[in-house]
């Protein structure tokens, strides 16, 4: 099948480049800018909508852990390591860019695909690139969220996707009125895709 047209380049530039390259433009003598740079240089989160029949043509990445959580629709991944797969709503894919990898991502669906793409600086550089994907439970979370991705030593025996960083990503749907208690190791960052939390 012929690849769909490249997604709007303006969209790509406005949603990816400023967040990743903008830190280079921060003044080094500005203490507030330095605080922002310290946070942004460790991770970036994009909340993306990719129209049906569009996507991102083959492009390179290096030394970055890229986690994609599909919220609606599906995304098709293909890379220079001969990995290929479709990640559907509620599921996750992880790419360790390592010493360098080329990949493309397309939405071959008729509907829009909505996803979070999380970029985390790895704790190991120049490693062998890899890609993996996994399906996760779709039922409501009880007591705590589902662990999806982790590079922490204590999670090595768990059936989750691996990243090269001492970090973990949890997700889950919470039924209205339910309460969960989520233990965290260091700091936490919460994304609410629908509804609100108190």
C-alpha positions in Angstrom: 0.0 0.0 0.0 1.2 3.5 -0.8 2.1 5.6 2.3 -0.3 8.4 3.1 0.8 12.0 2.6 3.2 13.5 5.2 1.3 15.2 8.0 1.4 19.0 7.9 5.0 20.1 8.3 3.9 23.2 10.2 2.2 21.0 12.7 5.3 18.9 13.2 7.6 22.0 13.6 5.2 23.7 16.0 4.6 20.6 18.2 8.0 19.1 18.3 10.9 21.4 17.5 10.2 24.3 19.9 9.8 21.9 22.8 13.1 20.1 22.0 15.2 22.8 20.6 13.8 25.8 22.4 15.9 25.0 25.5 19.0 26.0 23.4 17.6 29.5 23.2 17.3 30.1 26.9 19.7 32.6 28.3 22.3 30.9 30.6 22.3 33.9 32.9 18.6 33.7 33.6 18.0 31.6 36.7 14.3 31.0 35.8 15.2 29.9 32.3 17.8 27.5 33.8 15.1 25.9 36.0 13.0 25.4 32.9 15.9 24.0 31.0 16.7 21.5 33.8 13.2 20.1 33.6 12.7 20.2 29.8 16.0 18.6 29.2 14.9 15.4 31.1 11.6 14.9 29.4 9.1 16.3 26.9 5.4 15.3 26.6 3.5 16.0 23.4 -0.3 15.7 23.2 -0.8 14.9 19.5 -3.7 14.5 17.1 -2.8 12.8 13.8 -5.5 13.0 11.1 -6.6 9.8 9.4 -4.5 9.0 6.3 -1.5 11.2 7.4 1.7 10.7 9.5 5.4 11.3 9.8 7.7 10.1 7.1 11.0 8.4 7.8 13.1 10.5 10.1 16.0 9.9 12.6 16.3 9.9 16.4 19.4 9.3 18.6 19.8 8.7 22.4 16.2 9.2 23.5 13.6 7.0 25.0 10.3 7.6 23.1 7.1 6.3 24.7 3.8 6.5 22.8 0.5 6.0 24.6 -2.3 5.8 22.1 -5.5 7.3 23.5 -7.7 7.0 20.4 -7.3 5.3 17.0 -4.0 3.6 16.1 -0.5 4.4 15.0 1.7 2.2 12.6 5.4 2.2 13.3 8.1 1.0 10.9 11.9 1.5 11.5 15.4 0.8 10.1 15.8 -2.2 12.5 13.0 -4.0 10.6 10.5 -3.5 13.4 6.9 -2.9 12.3 3.7 -2.8 14.3 0.4 -1.2 15.0 -0.3 0.2 18.4 -4.0 0.7 19.2 -5.9 2.8 21.7 -5.0 2.0 25.3 -1.7 0.4 24.3 1.9 1.5 24.4 5.0 1.4 22.2 8.5 2.2 23.3 11.5 3.1 21.1 15.0 3.4 22.5 16.8 5.4 19.8 20.3 4.5 21.1 23.1 5.1 18.7 20.6 6.0 16.0 17.5 4.8 14.3 15.2 5.9 11.5 11.4 5.4 11.7 8.1 6.5 10.3 4.7 6.7 12.0 1.4 6.8 10.2 -2.3 6.8 11.0 -3.8 4.5 8.5 -7.2 4.7 10.2 -10.1 6.7 8.9 -10.5 8.6 12.2 -8.0 10.9 14.0 -5.5 9.2 16.2 -4.8 11.0 19.6 -1.8 10.1 21.6 0.7 11.2 24.2 4.3 10.9 23.0 6.8 11.1 25.9 10.5 11.7 25.3 12.8 10.8 28.2 16.6 11.3 28.3 18.2 7.9 28.8 20.7 6.9 31.4 22.8 5.0 28.8 23.9 6.5 25.6 25.1 4.9 22.3 23.3 1.6 23.0 21.6 -0.7 20.5 18.3 0.8 19.3 15.2 -1.2 19.9 11.4 -1.0 19.6 8.6 -2.9 21.5 4.9 -2.6 22.0 2.4 -4.1 24.4 -1.3 -4.3 25.1 -2.5 -3.3 28.5 -5.7 -3.8 30.6 -8.7 -1.6 29.5 -10.8 -2.1 32.6 -11.1 0.5 35.4 -8.1 0.7 37.7 -8.7 -0.3 41.4 -6.6 0.8 44.3 -3.7 2.0 42.0 -2.9 2.6 38.3 -1.5 0.0 36.0 2.3 0.0 35.5 3.0 0.3 31.8 6.7 1.3 31.4 9.6 1.1 33.7 13.4 1.1 33.8 13.5 0.7 37.6 15.4 -2.2 39.1 12.5 -3.2 41.3 10.2 -3.6 38.3 12.6 -5.8 36.3 10.5 -8.9 36.9 7.2 -7.3 35.9 5.6 -7.7 32.5 6.0 -4.1 31.4 7.8 -2.3 28.7 11.4 -1.4 29.5 13.2 2.0 29.2 16.7 3.0 29.9 15.9 5.4 32.8 15.1 5.1 36.5 11.5 6.1 35.8 8.1 4.6 35.5 4.8 5.4 33.7 1.4 4.4 35.0 -2.0 4.7 33.5 -5.6 3.7 34.0 -9.2 4.7 33.8 -10.7 5.7 37.1 -14.5 5.3 37.7 -16.3 8.4 38.8 -16.3 8.6 42.6 -13.5 6.0 43.0 -10.3 6.9 44.9 -6.9 5.4 44.3 -3.6 5.8 46.1 -0.6 5.8 43.8 2.8 5.4 45.5 5.6 7.2 43.6 9.4 6.8 44.1 10.6 10.3 43.4 8.5 13.0 41.7 5.3 12.6 39.8 3.7 14.3 36.8 0.0 13.8 36.2 -1.8 13.9 32.8 -5.6 13.8 32.8 -6.9 12.9 29.4 -10.6 13.1 30.2 -12.6 14.4 33.1 -11.0 15.9 36.2 -9.4 14.8 39.5 -9.8 16.3 42.9 
